Every structure is written in C-alpha cells, then in structure tokens.
Amino acid sequence: MHSGRTRALHERSHAQDLRDKRAEPYLALINWANQLLEALDELDEVAKPYLSVEEWNVSPDVDNLLDLYASDLIHVRYVALRGKLIGLVATDGPRLPKLVTWTESDGELGNVRVETGSAWSDWPARAEARGQLKDDAIGLIAQVRAELQGRTSRGYFIIWRLS
C-alpha cells in the first residue's frame, strides 16, 4: 500500500514537473499561433498574397524546447501546421505544402504520414487553405490549453476572431 502511494505521488510529481517545463515553450507556441492568425487574416489576393518567412518561423530556442518537451500530440499538430504553411510562404518559386496525417485515439497517435500536397498557385486555392490553416492554428491553441490544464480540462475551447 505504501509503495503504491509513493509511486502515485512520484507520477503526479513527474507530471507536474513536465507541465512546468512545457509552460514556457507552449506559451511561445500560443503567441506564435496568435501572430500567425493575424498574418493569415492579412493575406490578400493583391496586397499580400503570401506569408513572409518571418511569419512562418519560430525561434530556434522555442523549436528546440518543443522538440524536447512537447507531447507527441502537440508536436505532430505543430509540425503539421508548419508543413501546410510552407505552401503559403513567399519564395522565388512555388513551394509545395507538406501534409501530415495521423490517427488519434485516447490521446495516442498512430499512422503518422507525411505527403507532399499540390501547389496553391492561385488565390482561391490559397484562400481556402488559409481558412483550413486558421482552423488548424486555433485547434493547436486549444490542444495546448487542454494539455496544460490536465485533468481539470473538459476540452471546451471557444475563440472569437474578427478580421
């Protein structure tokens, strides 16, 4: 009985320590996602048809902390979002988005695959992708929030944004 309590206390302590270590990179990730949402809102067929590389980038320090401490679910959602965004970044030529797909069951990931998508060369395709990417960014923020809250979260997350 004593060893069971000790083990449970150790597991709770480890989980809290991990949440504490994730807080800083997750906050930076949420800030980046919010800036990304603003940048996606600013996209326009004529004035700003693509994102800048700076809007796509995440600082190397934050990227490293996410590699070290992010859960598999947060990490896959993050790289999936960034992979899709490649198709909307201004470069010398068209870049193809990288599409990450996976299955999810009870917080566990499976069947993670990466494929190359088609170019979003015209505005209607970029506008449609922009809508999907905004949903993905909001979903990433919701997942980070739910994970940091742990067992107290019911997974409800509503965000309002006006462009």
C-alpha positions as CSV (number, residue, x, y, z in Angstrom):
1,M,0.0,0.0,0.0
2,H,2.8,2.4,0.9
3,S,4.7,1.7,-2.3
4,G,1.5,2.3,-4.3
5,R,1.1,5.8,-2.7
6,T,4.7,6.6,-3.2
7,R,4.5,5.6,-6.9
8,A,1.3,7.6,-7.4
9,L,2.9,10.6,-5.7
10,H,6.0,10.3,-7.9
11,E,3.9,10.1,-11.1
12,R,1.9,13.2,-10.1
13,S,5.1,15.0,-9.3
14,H,6.7,14.0,-12.6
15,A,3.6,15.1,-14.5
16,Q,3.6,18.4,-12.7
17,D,7.3,18.9,-13.4
18,L,6.7,18.1,-17.1
19,R,3.8,20.6,-17.3
20,D,6.1,23.2,-15.7
21,K,8.8,22.6,-18.3
22,R,6.2,22.8,-21.1
23,A,4.7,26.1,-19.9
24,E,7.3,28.4,-21.5
25,P,7.6,26.8,-24.9
26,Y,3.8,26.3,-25.0
27,L,3.3,30.0,-24.2
28,A,5.7,30.8,-27.0
29,L,3.8,28.4,-29.3
30,I,0.5,30.1,-28.5
31,N,2.0,33.5,-29.1
32,W,3.3,32.4,-32.5
33,A,-0.1,30.8,-33.4
34,N,-1.8,34.1,-32.5
35,Q,0.6,36.1,-34.6
36,L,0.1,33.5,-37.4
37,L,-3.7,34.0,-37.2
38,E,-3.2,37.8,-37.6
39,A,-0.8,37.2,-40.6
40,L,-3.3,34.8,-42.2
41,D,-6.1,37.4,-41.7
42,E,-3.9,40.0,-43.6
43,L,-3.5,37.8,-46.7
44,D,-5.0,39.4,-49.7
45,E,-5.0,38.5,-53.4
46,V,-3.2,41.6,-54.4
47,A,-1.6,43.4,-51.4
48,K,-0.3,40.3,-49.6
49,P,-0.8,37.0,-51.4
50,Y,1.8,35.1,-49.3
51,L,3.2,34.8,-45.8
52,S,6.7,36.0,-45.1
53,V,9.4,33.6,-44.0
54,E,9.5,35.5,-40.7
55,E,5.8,34.9,-40.1
56,W,6.4,31.2,-40.7
57,N,9.5,30.9,-38.5
58,V,9.6,30.0,-34.8
59,S,12.7,30.9,-32.9
60,P,15.2,28.1,-32.8
61,D,15.2,28.1,-29.0
62,V,11.5,27.6,-28.9
63,D,11.7,25.0,-31.6
64,N,14.3,23.1,-29.5
65,L,12.2,23.3,-26.3
66,L,9.2,22.0,-28.2
67,D,11.3,19.1,-29.6
68,L,12.4,18.3,-26.0
69,Y,9.2,18.8,-24.0
70,A,6.1,18.8,-26.3
71,S,3.8,15.8,-26.1
72,D,3.6,13.8,-29.3
73,L,0.1,15.2,-30.0
74,I,1.2,18.8,-29.7
75,H,4.4,18.1,-31.7
76,V,2.5,16.5,-34.5
77,R,-0.1,19.2,-34.7
78,Y,2.6,21.9,-34.7
79,V,4.7,20.3,-37.4
80,A,1.5,19.6,-39.4
81,L,0.6,23.2,-39.3
82,R,4.0,24.4,-40.2
83,G,4.2,21.8,-43.0
84,K,1.0,23.1,-44.6
85,L,2.1,26.7,-44.1
86,I,5.1,26.0,-46.4
87,G,2.7,26.2,-49.3
88,L,1.8,29.8,-48.3
89,V,5.3,31.2,-47.8
90,A,6.7,33.7,-50.3
91,T,9.7,32.3,-52.1
92,D,11.3,32.5,-55.5
93,G,9.1,29.7,-56.8
94,P,6.1,27.8,-55.6
95,R,6.6,25.6,-52.6
96,L,4.5,22.5,-52.1
97,P,2.8,22.1,-48.7
98,K,3.7,19.1,-46.6
99,L,0.6,17.3,-45.4
100,V,0.9,15.4,-42.2
101,T,-1.9,13.0,-41.4
102,W,-2.4,10.8,-38.3
103,T,-4.9,8.8,-36.3
104,E,-5.7,9.7,-32.7
105,S,-7.3,7.5,-30.1
106,D,-7.4,8.4,-26.4
107,G,-4.6,10.9,-26.8
108,E,-2.4,8.3,-28.5
109,L,-1.1,8.9,-32.1
110,G,-0.8,6.3,-34.8
111,N,-0.3,6.0,-38.5
112,V,1.6,9.3,-38.9
113,R,2.3,10.0,-42.6
114,V,3.8,12.9,-44.4
115,E,2.9,13.6,-48.1
116,T,3.5,16.4,-50.4
117,G,0.4,18.4,-51.4
118,S,-0.5,20.3,-54.5
119,A,0.7,23.9,-55.0
120,W,-1.7,26.6,-54.0
121,S,-0.8,28.7,-57.0
122,D,-4.0,30.8,-57.4
123,W,-5.8,33.0,-54.9
124,P,-8.9,30.8,-54.5
125,A,-6.8,27.8,-53.5
126,R,-4.7,29.9,-51.1
127,A,-7.8,31.5,-49.6
128,E,-9.3,28.0,-49.0
129,A,-6.0,26.8,-47.5
130,R,-5.9,30.0,-45.3
131,G,-9.3,29.0,-43.8
132,Q,-8.1,25.5,-43.0
133,L,-4.8,26.8,-41.6
134,K,-6.7,29.2,-39.3
135,D,-8.8,26.3,-38.0
136,D,-5.6,24.3,-37.5
137,A,-3.9,27.1,-35.6
138,I,-7.0,27.5,-33.3
139,G,-7.0,23.7,-32.8
140,L,-3.4,23.8,-31.8
141,I,-4.0,26.5,-29.2
142,A,-7.0,24.5,-27.9
143,Q,-4.9,21.4,-27.6
144,V,-2.1,23.2,-25.8
145,R,-4.6,24.7,-23.4
146,A,-6.2,21.3,-22.7
147,E,-2.9,19.6,-22.1
148,L,-1.6,22.2,-19.7
149,Q,-4.8,22.1,-17.7
150,G,-4.5,18.4,-17.4
151,R,-7.4,16.6,-15.8
152,T,-9.2,19.8,-15.0
153,S,-9.9,20.5,-18.7
154,R,-13.0,19.2,-20.4
155,G,-11.7,20.2,-23.8
156,Y,-14.0,23.1,-24.3
157,F,-12.3,26.0,-26.1
158,I,-14.1,28.8,-28.0
159,I,-12.2,31.6,-29.6
160,W,-13.6,34.6,-31.5
161,R,-11.6,36.4,-34.0
162,L,-12.6,39.3,-36.3
163,S,-10.6,40.2,-39.4
